[in-house]
Amino acid sequence: MESPAIDPRFPRVGQGRRMLGLLIDWALCYFITWGFFAEPGTGAFTPIVYFLYLGQYLFFSILGGATPGHRIVGLQIVRFSDSQMPTPKQALIRTALLAIVITAITFDHNGRGINERLSGTVLMRKRKN
């Protein structure tokens, strides 16, 4: 049985690059929460960081197709169909499914998470000019 072909338009993005982008975004939200909303160790701290992370993910996905962490590590979210910026609806679906962590860490043969497949998006390396 042949393995499914990898889509040549979207080479796989390494998990290390994905995780580094996530870590940068999470740290950004952590320090914003610490500076403006709550002290670490309080009961509200972790939920605030989590919801701030989801909010910034949605905001930056709609605004520019990349979170600050994505930009730093050279990644961008695009539509799978035509490589353009995701629509607000796609960004919302992607973010909602990201909130259910298991959909973001389960990948297909193209390296796309369930959240990417169901939202019609893909995370790809930005092209260097």
Backbone torsions as a table, in degrees:
resi	resn	phi	psi	omega
1	MET	NA	128.5	-179.1
2	GLU	-78.2	145.0	175.5
3	SER	-80.1	149.5	-179.1
4	PRO	-63.0	145.6	-179.6
5	ALA	-72.3	146.4	175.7
6	ILE	-84.1	135.2	-179.5
7	ASP	-65.9	117.5	-176.1
8	PRO	-68.4	-18.2	179.2
9	ARG	-69.1	-27.3	-173.4
10	PHE	-130.6	82.3	176.9
11	PRO	-58.2	148.8	-179.1
12	ARG	-57.7	139.4	173.6
13	VAL	-95.7	127.9	-178.3
14	GLY	-61.2	147.5	-179.8
15	GLN	-64.4	-31.3	178.7
16	GLY	-62.7	-43.1	178.8
17	ARG	-65.7	-41.9	177.2
18	ARG	-61.4	-47.1	-177.1
19	MET	-68.0	-36.1	177.4
20	LEU	-64.4	-42.3	176.0
21	GLY	-61.0	-43.1	177.9
22	LEU	-63.1	-43.6	-179.8
23	LEU	-61.9	-41.0	178.1
24	ILE	-63.4	-46.4	178.9
25	ASP	-63.1	-42.9	-179.7
26	TRP	-63.5	-42.9	179.1
27	ALA	-62.9	-41.0	176.9
28	LEU	-58.3	-47.4	179.3
29	CYS	-66.7	-36.9	178.2
30	TYR	-59.6	-49.8	-176.7
31	PHE	-72.2	-32.6	174.0
32	ILE	-64.6	-43.7	178.2
33	THR	-62.3	-45.3	-179.6
34	TRP	-62.6	-40.4	-177.3
35	GLY	-76.5	-29.8	-171.5
36	PHE	-120.2	-23.7	-168.8
37	PHE	-120.4	-45.2	-173.1
38	ALA	-157.1	158.4	175.7
39	GLU	-87.2	143.5	173.8
40	PRO	-57.3	141.4	-179.8
41	GLY	97.3	-16.3	176.1
42	THR	-79.9	157.0	-176.2
43	GLY	-62.0	-28.3	-176.4
44	ALA	-87.4	-12.9	-171.5
45	PHE	-59.7	-54.9	-175.9
46	THR	-62.7	-45.9	177.2
47	PRO	-61.7	-35.5	178.5
48	ILE	-65.0	-45.3	178.1
49	VAL	-58.9	-45.3	-178.2
50	TYR	-60.7	-50.4	-177.1
51	PHE	-72.3	-31.8	173.7
52	LEU	-64.8	-41.0	177.5
53	TYR	-60.0	-48.9	-179.4
54	LEU	-63.2	-39.4	179.5
55	GLY	-64.9	-44.8	179.3
56	GLN	-68.8	-33.1	177.9
57	TYR	-62.6	-47.7	178.7
58	LEU	-63.1	-48.3	-177.9
59	PHE	-57.9	-51.8	-177.0
60	PHE	-73.4	-28.1	176.0
61	SER	-65.5	-40.3	178.2
62	ILE	-72.8	-44.3	-173.0
63	LEU	-68.8	-46.1	-174.6
64	GLY	-140.7	4.1	179.0
65	GLY	76.4	10.5	179.6
66	ALA	-159.1	136.5	174.3
67	THR	-77.6	168.6	176.0
68	PRO	-55.1	-41.5	177.8
69	GLY	-62.8	-41.1	177.0
70	HIS	-60.3	-45.3	-178.1
71	ARG	-61.6	-42.9	-177.9
72	ILE	-63.2	-39.2	-178.9
73	VAL	-93.3	4.4	173.8
74	GLY	80.6	36.1	179.0
75	LEU	-116.6	159.2	177.0
76	GLN	-150.2	144.8	176.1
77	ILE	-91.2	129.1	178.0
78	VAL	-134.3	162.9	173.9
79	ARG	-70.7	139.0	179.8
80	PHE	-67.9	-31.3	-174.8
81	SER	-70.3	-39.5	-172.9
82	ASP	-142.3	10.8	176.8
83	SER	63.7	19.0	176.8
84	GLN	-92.7	174.5	179.0
85	MET	-60.6	146.5	178.9
86	PRO	-67.8	150.6	175.1
87	THR	-75.1	161.7	175.8
88	PRO	-56.7	-37.0	178.5
89	LYS	-64.3	-43.4	178.3
90	GLN	-64.1	-40.5	178.7
91	ALA	-64.6	-39.1	178.6
92	LEU	-65.6	-45.0	178.7
93	ILE	-62.6	-45.9	-179.7
94	ARG	-59.4	-44.4	-179.1
95	THR	-68.1	-42.8	179.4
96	ALA	-61.2	-40.3	178.9
97	LEU	-74.8	-28.6	174.8
98	LEU	-64.2	-34.0	179.1
99	ALA	-60.2	-29.7	174.2
100	ILE	-92.0	90.0	-166.8
101	VAL	-48.6	-37.5	-174.9
102	ILE	-59.8	-30.2	179.4
103	THR	-71.5	-21.5	-179.5
104	ALA	-91.3	-13.4	-178.5
105	ILE	-113.6	10.8	176.4
106	THR	-110.1	116.3	-170.2
107	PHE	-115.0	153.1	174.7
108	ASP	-97.2	-171.8	-177.3
109	HIS	-65.0	-20.6	177.3
110	ASN	-90.7	0.1	-178.9
111	GLY	81.3	15.1	179.5
112	ARG	-94.1	135.1	175.1
113	GLY	-75.5	164.2	177.3
114	ILE	-57.4	-39.2	179.6
115	ASN	-61.8	-32.4	178.4
116	GLU	-74.5	-43.6	-179.4
117	ARG	-63.2	-46.2	-176.8
118	LEU	-72.6	-21.6	178.0
119	SER	-95.6	-7.8	-179.9
120	GLY	72.7	30.1	-179.6
121	THR	-123.8	171.3	176.1
122	VAL	-150.8	146.1	175.8
123	LEU	-94.3	124.6	-177.3
124	MET	-135.3	161.1	175.1
125	ARG	-71.3	140.1	175.8
126	LYS	-71.7	139.9	178.7
127	ARG	-72.6	137.5	176.8
128	LYS	-92.2	133.6	-179.5
129	ASN	-88.3	NA	NA
